[in-house]
């Protein structure tokens, strides 16, 4: 999608046609496979961080795409960089990671001449570790004055929040393995679920997880910490959902009996939950909240619900305008008096004030 005021800024959509002035910001890769069924002949300039650039470059090269390092503008996390627009105007942008792996980013854009309120704040993926950004002084200075437009992924906004305990989930997976006496197979999308796999490796499944095929190669672009420990029983295989027959033919030792684990039992999704949306809204204090238009959608996105709208900086002001003032309520005519006989005027009796006299007698004695 792109903001109306600056159409050459494109968020998380890779155009099919090349345009020299287009600036594409890649904050996550969750929908990149859906977008690129047909590859562009030439890619527009893409702004992202090194982990996501490595992931996307590896994926596109595996599909024989005409792409190289020169098509990326790799920036550092939480370090501002300039943007020169086609009309000669300048903006300033910054990409910050909301996860330890660095695969889900938040985009901030402002005018360099006005270091106050942000123009845009864009967040499409789940920011699992948003709290780590609060320790960054640069990030805090950028959001301190609020935000003009906040773009949010509202796909799961109406879904009740359900906390995921990864220790309990790991125990469930282990019991599933014992029940069927086979290795548990997690067939996940190639992008977006890396955070889930890493969290499972922090549980009793540490050292018992083996990543297969393209999922393993893609995960290495983010981290090299997750490895199967030799000598430990392999309990979980993780592979990409697409082209499973190719994945299993890569190595003979990976061809072991496995049972598919139902993904609905994971109860985890890369989409931001209601809790994550609340956190972000309360943090950046937007003036307006816009839903992100999904890829290949007609562009009609429902408005943000009331529990998010209340975090808008202008919410209190608009609410007061809708409510009649107390003065107007006092001067409002009474229909019961106008339509019938007027009641007799009320007599106002002024009560006499009571004066206390000190007679010098103490009642406590």
C-alpha positions in Angstrom: 0.0 0.0 0.0 1.0 3.6 -0.2 0.0 6.9 1.5 -2.1 9.2 -0.7 0.0 12.3 0.0 3.2 10.5 -1.0 2.3 7.8 -3.6 5.9 7.0 -4.5 6.4 5.5 -1.0 5.2 1.9 -1.1 4.9 -0.3 2.0 5.4 -4.1 1.7 4.3 -4.4 -1.9 6.8 -5.2 -4.6 5.5 -3.6 -7.9 5.4 -5.7 -11.0 6.5 -2.7 -13.1 9.7 -0.8 -12.5 9.5 2.9 -11.7 12.7 4.8 -10.9 11.1 7.0 -8.3 9.3 4.2 -6.4 10.7 3.5 -2.9 9.6 0.1 -1.5 9.9 -0.5 2.2 10.1 -4.1 3.2 9.1 -4.6 6.9 8.3 -8.3 6.7 8.1 -11.2 4.2 4.8 -12.8 5.2 3.0 -12.2 1.9 5.9 -12.1 -0.5 5.3 -15.5 -2.0 1.7 -14.6 -2.7 2.8 -11.4 -4.4 5.5 -12.8 -6.6 3.7 -15.6 -8.5 5.0 -13.7 -11.5 8.4 -12.1 -11.0 9.1 -8.5 -12.2 11.7 -8.1 -14.9 13.4 -5.4 -12.9 12.9 -4.6 -9.2 12.3 -1.2 -7.7 14.6 0.1 -5.0 13.9 -1.7 -1.8 14.7 -0.3 1.7 15.1 -2.9 4.5 17.5 -4.2 7.1 20.3 -6.8 6.4 18.4 -9.9 7.8 15.4 -9.3 5.7 17.5 -8.4 2.6 19.4 -11.7 2.9 16.2 -13.7 3.3 14.5 -12.1 0.3 17.6 -12.2 -1.9 18.1 -15.9 -1.2 14.4 -16.7 -2.0 14.4 -14.7 -5.2 17.6 -16.1 -6.5 16.3 -19.6 -5.9 13.5 -18.7 -8.3 16.0 -17.3 -10.9 14.9 -13.7 -10.4 16.9 -10.9 -12.0 18.0 -9.3 -8.7 21.2 -8.4 -6.9 22.5 -6.4 -4.0 22.3 -3.2 -6.0 18.5 -3.5 -5.8 18.5 -3.1 -2.0 19.1 -0.1 0.1 20.2 -1.8 3.3 19.9 0.4 6.4 20.7 -0.1 10.1 18.1 -0.6 12.7 17.0 2.5 14.6 19.3 4.8 12.5 17.5 7.5 10.5 18.2 7.8 6.7 17.2 10.5 4.2 14.6 10.1 1.5 14.7 12.4 -1.6 11.3 12.5 -3.4 10.8 13.1 -7.1 9.5 16.7 -6.4 12.7 17.6 -4.7 11.2 17.5 -1.2 13.0 15.5 1.6 11.8 13.2 4.2 13.5 11.2 6.9 12.8 7.5 7.7 13.8 4.9 10.2 13.3 1.1 10.4 13.2 -0.5 13.9 12.9 -4.1 14.8 10.2 -5.4 17.1 11.7 -8.9 17.4 15.0 -10.4 18.5 15.4 -12.1 15.1 14.9 -8.8 13.2 12.3 -10.2 10.8 9.4 -7.9 11.7 10.0 -4.1 11.5 8.2 -0.9 12.2 8.6 2.0 9.8 8.7 5.6 11.0 8.7 8.6 8.6 8.9 12.3 9.4 9.8 15.7 7.8 13.4 16.5 8.6 12.6 20.2 9.1 10.0 19.4 11.7 11.4 17.0 14.3 8.0 16.8 16.1 5.1 14.7 15.1 5.7 11.7 12.8 4.0 11.8 9.4 3.6 8.0 9.2 4.0 5.0 11.5 3.5 1.7 9.7 3.4 -1.8 11.3 2.1 -4.8 9.5 3.6 -7.8 11.4 3.5 -8.9 15.0 6.0 -7.0 17.1 6.7 -9.6 19.7 9.3 -7.7 21.6 8.1 -4.1 21.3 9.4 -3.4 24.8 13.0 -3.6 23.7 12.5 -0.5 21.5 11.6 1.5 24.6 15.2 1.3 25.7 16.4 3.0 22.5 16.7 6.8 23.0 16.5 7.5 19.2 13.2 5.6 18.9 11.8 7.4 22.0 12.7 10.8 20.6 10.9 10.0 17.3 7.6 9.0 18.8 7.6 11.5 21.7 5.4 14.1 19.9 2.9 11.6 18.6 2.0 10.4 15.0 -0.1 11.8 12.2 -1.1 8.6 10.4 -0.8 5.1 12.0 -1.1 2.2 9.6 -2.0 -1.1 11.3 -2.7 -4.7 10.3 -6.3 -5.2 11.5 -6.7 -8.8 10.2 -7.1 -10.3 13.7 -8.5 -7.2 15.5 -11.8 -8.9 16.2 -10.3 -12.2 17.4 -10.2 -12.6 21.2 -6.7 -12.5 22.6 -5.3 -15.9 23.7 -2.0 -16.1 25.5 0.4 -18.7 24.2 2.5 -20.5 26.8 5.4 -22.0 24.8 6.4 -24.4 27.6 2.8 -25.8 27.5 2.9 -25.9 23.7 6.3 -27.8 23.8 4.8 -30.3 26.3 1.8 -30.8 24.0 4.1 -31.4 21.0 6.2 -33.9 23.0 3.1 -35.8 24.1 1.9 -35.9 20.5 5.2 -37.4 19.5 5.0 -40.1 22.3 1.4 -40.9 21.3 2.3 -41.7 17.7 5.9 -42.8 18.4 7.1 -40.7 15.5 8.9 -37.4 14.9 6.5 -34.5 14.9 6.5 -32.6 11.6 5.7 -28.8 11.6 4.9 -27.7 8.1 5.0 -23.9 8.3 5.0 -21.0 5.8 8.5 -20.1 4.7 8.3 -16.6 6.2 6.7 -15.3 9.3 6.8 -18.2 11.8 10.5 -17.9 12.7 9.7 -16.4 16.0 7.5 -19.4 16.9 10.3 -21.8 16.1 12.8 -19.8 18.2 10.5 -19.7 21.2 10.0 -23.5 21.0 13.8 -23.9 21.1 13.9 -22.1 24.4 11.7 -24.8 26.0 12.3 -28.5 26.7 12.6 -29.0 22.9 16.0 -27.2 22.9 18.4 -29.2 20.8 15.7 -31.6 19.7 14.5 -29.5 16.7 15.9 -30.0 13.2 15.2 -27.5 10.5 14.9 -28.9 6.9 15.5 -27.7 3.4 14.6 -24.1 2.4 13.2 -23.3 5.9 16.6 -24.1 7.4 18.5 -22.0 4.8 16.1 -19.1 5.2 16.3 -19.2 9.0 20.1 -19.0 8.9 19.7 -15.5 7.5 18.2 -14.5 10.8 20.1 -16.6 13.3 22.6 -19.4 13.5 21.8 -20.3 17.1 19.1 -22.9 16.5 20.8 -26.2 15.8 20.1 -29.8 16.5 22.5 -31.0 19.2 24.2 -34.3 18.2 23.3 -37.2 20.5 19.9 -35.8 21.4 16.7 -37.5 20.0 15.2 -35.5 17.2 11.6 -34.8 18.3 10.5 -32.1 15.8 11.2 -31.5 12.1 10.3 -28.1 10.7 9.9 -27.5 7.0 8.3 -25.1 4.6 4.7 -26.0 3.5 5.4 -25.7 -0.2 7.0 -28.4 -2.2 7.4 -30.9 0.7 8.5 -33.8 -1.7 11.5 -31.7 -2.7 12.3 -30.9 0.9 12.4 -34.6 2.0 14.7 -35.6 -0.9 17.5 -33.4 0.2 19.1 -35.8 2.7 18.7 -39.5 3.5 18.9 -38.9 7.3 15.9 -36.7 7.1 13.7 -39.4 5.7 12.2 -40.6 8.9 8.6 -41.5 9.8 6.9 -38.3 10.9 3.4 -37.3 12.0 1.9 -33.9 11.0 1.1 -31.6 13.9 -2.2 -29.7 13.4 -1.4 -26.0 13.0 -4.6 -25.0 14.8 -3.1 -26.4 18.0 -0.2 -23.9 17.8 -2.6 -21.0 18.6 0.1 -18.6 17.3 0.1 -16.4 14.2 2.4 -13.7 12.8 -0.6 -11.4 12.6 -0.6 -8.8 15.4 -3.1 -9.6 18.2 -5.4 -7.1 19.9 -2.9 -6.8 22.7 -0.1 -5.8 20.3 -2.3 -3.3 18.6 -3.3 -1.7 21.9 0.4 -1.5 22.9 1.4 0.2 19.7 -1.5 2.7 19.7 -0.9 3.7 23.3 2.8 4.1 22.5 2.7 6.4 19.4 -0.5 8.3 20.2 -1.8 8.6 16.6 -4.0 11.4 15.2 -5.6 9.0 12.7 -5.6 5.2 12.5 -5.8 3.5 9.1 -6.1 -0.2 8.4 -3.5 -1.7 6.0 -5.0 -2.6 2.6 -4.1 -6.3 2.0 -2.5 -7.4 -1.2 -5.0 -7.9 -4.1 -7.9 -6.5 -2.1 -10.4 -3.9 -3.4 -9.1 -1.4 -0.9 -12.1 -1.4 1.4 -10.8 -1.7 5.0 -13.2 -1.4 8.0 -12.4 1.4 10.4 -10.4 0.6 13.6 -12.6 -0.5 16.5 -13.5 1.7 19.4 -10.9 0.2 21.8 -8.2 1.4 19.4 -9.8 4.7 18.5 -9.7 5.8 22.1 -5.9 6.1 21.9 -6.1 8.7 19.2 -4.8 12.1 20.3 -7.9 13.8 18.9 -10.4 11.3 20.4 -11.1 13.3 23.5 -11.7 16.5 21.5 -14.1 14.9 19.1 -16.0 13.3 21.9 -16.5 16.6 23.7 -17.8 18.2 20.5 -20.5 15.6 20.2 -21.7 16.1 23.7 -23.9 19.1 24.5 -22.4 21.6 26.9 -23.8 22.0 30.4 -24.9 25.6 29.6 -26.9 24.4 26.6 -28.5 21.7 28.7 -29.6 24.3 31.2 -31.2 26.6 28.6 -33.0 23.8 26.8 -36.8 24.4 26.9 -38.9 21.9 28.8 -41.6 20.4 26.5 -43.8 19.5 29.4 -44.0 23.2 30.4 -44.5 24.5 26.8 -47.2 22.1 25.8 -49.4 22.3 29.0 -50.3 24.8 31.6 -47.4 26.5 33.2 -46.7 25.3 36.7 -46.8 27.9 39.5 -43.5 29.5 40.1 -41.4 28.0 42.8 -40.6 29.9 45.9 -37.0 30.0 46.8 -36.5 30.0 50.5 -33.1 31.1 51.7 -32.1 29.1 54.7 -30.7 31.0 57.6 -27.1 30.4 58.4 -26.3 28.7 61.7 -23.7 30.3 63.8 -21.7 28.4 66.5 -20.9 30.2 69.7 -18.0 29.1 71.9 -19.4 29.2 75.5 -16.1 28.1 76.9 -17.5 24.7 78.0 -15.5 21.7 76.8 -17.8 18.7 76.3 -15.0 16.2 76.7 -14.5 17.2 80.4 
